[in-house]
Amino acid sequence: MENIIGIDMGGTSIMGGLIEGDTIIKHFTTETKAQEGGEVTLNLLIEVIRQLKNKDTKGIGIGVPSVVDRNKGIVYNVQNIKDWDEVYLKDILEAEFDLPVFIDNDANCFAYGEKIFGKGKEFKNFVGITLGTGVGGGIIQNNHLLIDSNCGSGEFGEIPYLNSVLEDYCGSSFFVRNANMSGYEVALKAKQGDLEAVSVYEEYGLHLSMLVKIILLIIDPEAIIFGGSIAKSFNLFEKSMFENLKDFPYPKSIDKIKIMTSELHEIGILGAGALCID
């Protein structure tokens, strides 16, 4: 049976999967060795692909935490991997494996993975947002990823907000700054009835509502799908988020928008693999 490879590249690990249909049938993961970077990280990526590829593999999709020239497959300015400032990744990997290679920003991969494999199947136009260490976004319009110049659209986390940017209020640093704990640790306390922890998530919902308002004003999608580690605690900030959407100037948009969380496991791998599917 034909299959595809999905690779989720992060600053800590390179996670790969061999995908048949909508199922990951084989995994292989290794350290990124980001501090060494350069050829070291590249060779580790090649080894992950080599461990997964077989005679029925038809394509390779890779999600990277940076901007990309989609057409040429050039990866630029990867912040967490040393000496990955300009990597001609598509050319290198296609020469190595003689297979088509597709590369995109990891948040775009999340959104497209939801479109192909997840809740996004039912929408023509939606925004996928990852809530974790960072806040990234991918925009699906007319069933496809928005075609932009540098894979930079959807970077809502970099929008100026209060004394910083939205990422500092909607990402994991919010919890460290306000509770000296991770979002997961705060969530555990909140679920145990700790009122201070509950209050932290209520404030988080207020800030997240601003992100939702910006998405509605700029994109006006049918749905917003949240993923990432913080999204797993959606029930702790959902009420506060919607409460703070009541002052939105177009109430009907709030009535119509569908806001939900991803239920896909290993979405990074599935989303990267989805780049092979058009």
ZIFEN-V327293 format. One record per pair of residues at least 6 apart in sequence whose ideal C-beta (glycine too) atoms are under 7 Angstrom apart, sorted by the first residue. I is the first residue (numbers start at 1). J is the second residue. If there is no record, write none. Layout:
i:I j:J
i:I j:J
//
This chain:
i:1 j:20
i:1 j:56
i:2 j:56
i:2 j:58
i:3 j:18
i:3 j:19
i:3 j:20
i:3 j:56
i:3 j:57
i:3 j:58
i:4 j:19
i:4 j:57
i:4 j:58
i:4 j:59
i:4 j:61
i:4 j:273
i:4 j:276
i:5 j:16
i:5 j:18
i:5 j:49
i:5 j:52
i:5 j:53
i:5 j:57
i:5 j:60
i:5 j:61
i:5 j:273
i:6 j:16
i:6 j:17
i:6 j:19
i:6 j:61
i:6 j:269
i:6 j:270
i:6 j:272
i:6 j:273
i:7 j:14
i:7 j:16
i:7 j:45
i:7 j:48
i:7 j:49
i:7 j:60
i:7 j:61
i:7 j:62
i:7 j:272
i:8 j:15
i:8 j:63
i:8 j:106
i:8 j:268
i:8 j:269
i:8 j:272
i:9 j:32
i:9 j:45
i:9 j:62
i:9 j:63
i:9 j:64
i:9 j:65
i:10 j:32
i:10 j:65
i:11 j:32
i:11 j:34
i:11 j:65
i:11 j:80
i:11 j:81
i:12 j:32
i:13 j:29
i:13 j:30
i:13 j:31
i:13 j:32
i:14 j:29
i:14 j:30
i:14 j:32
i:14 j:44
i:14 j:45
i:14 j:48
i:15 j:29
i:15 j:268
i:15 j:269
i:16 j:28
i:16 j:29
i:16 j:48
i:16 j:49
i:16 j:52
i:16 j:269
i:17 j:24
i:17 j:26
i:17 j:27
i:17 j:266
i:17 j:269
i:17 j:273
i:18 j:24
i:18 j:25
i:18 j:26
i:18 j:52
i:19 j:270
i:19 j:273
i:22 j:117
i:24 j:266
i:24 j:269
i:26 j:52
i:28 j:48
i:28 j:51
i:28 j:52
i:30 j:44
i:30 j:47
i:30 j:48
i:32 j:41
i:32 j:44
i:32 j:81
i:33 j:40
i:33 j:41
i:33 j:44
i:34 j:41
i:34 j:80
i:34 j:81
i:34 j:82
i:35 j:82
i:36 j:82
i:37 j:81
i:37 j:82
i:37 j:83
i:37 j:84
i:38 j:82
i:38 j:83
i:41 j:81
i:41 j:84
i:46 j:96
i:49 j:60
i:49 j:97
i:53 j:97
i:57 j:99
i:59 j:99
i:59 j:100
i:59 j:102
i:59 j:276
i:60 j:93
i:60 j:97
i:60 j:99
i:60 j:101
i:61 j:102
i:61 j:272
i:61 j:273
i:61 j:274
i:61 j:275
i:61 j:276
i:62 j:89
i:62 j:101
i:62 j:103
i:62 j:272
i:63 j:104
i:63 j:106
i:63 j:109
i:63 j:268
i:63 j:271
i:63 j:272
i:64 j:75
i:64 j:78
i:64 j:103
i:64 j:105
i:64 j:106
i:65 j:78
i:65 j:80
i:65 j:106
i:66 j:75
i:66 j:76
i:66 j:77
i:66 j:78
i:66 j:79
i:66 j:105
i:67 j:76
i:67 j:77
i:67 j:105
i:67 j:150
i:67 j:151
i:67 j:152
i:68 j:74
i:68 j:75
i:68 j:103
i:68 j:104
i:68 j:105
i:68 j:151
i:70 j:104
i:70 j:151
i:72 j:90
i:73 j:89
i:73 j:90
i:73 j:91
i:73 j:101
i:73 j:103
i:74 j:86
i:74 j:87
i:74 j:88
i:75 j:84
i:75 j:87
i:75 j:89
i:75 j:103
i:76 j:85
i:76 j:86
i:77 j:85
i:78 j:84
i:89 j:103
i:90 j:101
i:90 j:103
i:93 j:101
i:94 j:100
i:94 j:101
i:102 j:275
i:102 j:276
i:104 j:151
i:104 j:275
i:105 j:151
i:106 j:136
i:106 j:268
i:107 j:130
i:107 j:136
i:107 j:137
i:107 j:138
i:107 j:154
i:108 j:138
i:108 j:145
i:108 j:151
i:108 j:154
i:109 j:268
i:109 j:271
i:109 j:272
i:109 j:274
i:109 j:275
i:110 j:128
i:110 j:130
i:110 j:138
i:110 j:227
i:110 j:267
i:110 j:271
i:111 j:128
i:111 j:138
i:111 j:139
i:111 j:140
i:111 j:145
i:112 j:138
i:112 j:140
i:112 j:145
i:112 j:271
i:112 j:274
i:112 j:275
i:113 j:264
i:113 j:267
i:113 j:270
i:113 j:271
i:113 j:274
i:114 j:120
i:114 j:128
i:114 j:225
i:114 j:262
i:114 j:264
i:115 j:121
i:115 j:140
i:115 j:143
i:116 j:274
i:116 j:277
i:117 j:264
i:117 j:270
i:117 j:274
i:118 j:262
i:118 j:263
i:118 j:264
i:119 j:225
i:119 j:260
i:119 j:262
i:119 j:263
i:120 j:126
i:120 j:128
i:120 j:140
i:120 j:225
i:123 j:222
i:123 j:223
i:124 j:142
i:124 j:143
i:124 j:222
i:125 j:140
i:125 j:141
i:125 j:142
i:125 j:221
i:125 j:222
i:126 j:140
i:126 j:221
i:126 j:222
i:126 j:223
i:126 j:224
i:126 j:225
i:127 j:137
i:127 j:139
i:127 j:215
i:127 j:219
i:127 j:221
i:127 j:224
i:128 j:137
i:128 j:138
i:128 j:225
i:128 j:227
i:129 j:135
i:129 j:137
i:129 j:224
i:129 j:226
i:130 j:136
i:130 j:227
i:130 j:228
i:131 j:170
i:131 j:171
i:131 j:226
i:131 j:228
i:131 j:230
i:131 j:231
i:132 j:171
i:132 j:172
i:132 j:228
i:132 j:229
i:132 j:230
i:133 j:171
i:133 j:172
i:134 j:157
i:134 j:167
i:134 j:171
i:135 j:156
i:135 j:157
i:135 j:166
i:135 j:167
i:135 j:170
i:135 j:171
i:136 j:154
i:136 j:155
i:136 j:157
i:137 j:154
i:137 j:155
i:137 j:156
i:138 j:145
i:138 j:154
i:139 j:146
i:139 j:153
i:139 j:154
i:139 j:219
i:146 j:153
i:156 j:166
i:156 j:211
i:156 j:214
i:156 j:215
i:157 j:165
i:157 j:166
i:157 j:167
i:157 j:170
i:157 j:171
i:158 j:165
i:158 j:167
i:159 j:165
i:159 j:166
i:159 j:214
i:161 j:169
i:161 j:210
i:162 j:169
i:166 j:210
i:166 j:211
i:168 j:174
i:169 j:207
i:170 j:207
i:170 j:208
i:170 j:211
i:172 j:182
i:172 j:183
i:172 j:230
i:174 j:204
i:175 j:181
i:175 j:182
i:175 j:183
i:175 j:186
i:175 j:200
i:176 j:182
i:178 j:200
i:179 j:186
i:179 j:197
i:179 j:200
i:183 j:229
i:183 j:230
i:183 j:233
i:184 j:229
i:186 j:197
i:186 j:200
i:186 j:201
i:187 j:233
i:187 j:236
i:189 j:197
i:190 j:197
i:190 j:198
i:190 j:201
i:190 j:236
i:201 j:233
i:201 j:236
i:201 j:237
i:202 j:237
i:202 j:240
i:204 j:237
i:205 j:237
i:205 j:240
i:205 j:241
i:205 j:244
i:206 j:240
i:206 j:244
i:208 j:237
i:208 j:241
i:209 j:241
i:209 j:244
i:209 j:245
i:212 j:224
i:212 j:241
i:212 j:245
i:213 j:245
i:213 j:248
i:215 j:221
i:215 j:224
i:216 j:248
i:216 j:253
i:216 j:257
i:220 j:253
i:222 j:258
i:223 j:257
i:223 j:258
i:223 j:260
i:224 j:257
i:224 j:259
i:225 j:260
i:225 j:261
i:225 j:262
i:226 j:234
i:226 j:261
i:226 j:262
i:227 j:261
i:227 j:262
i:227 j:267
i:231 j:261
i:231 j:262
i:234 j:261
i:245 j:254
i:248 j:254
i:264 j:270
//
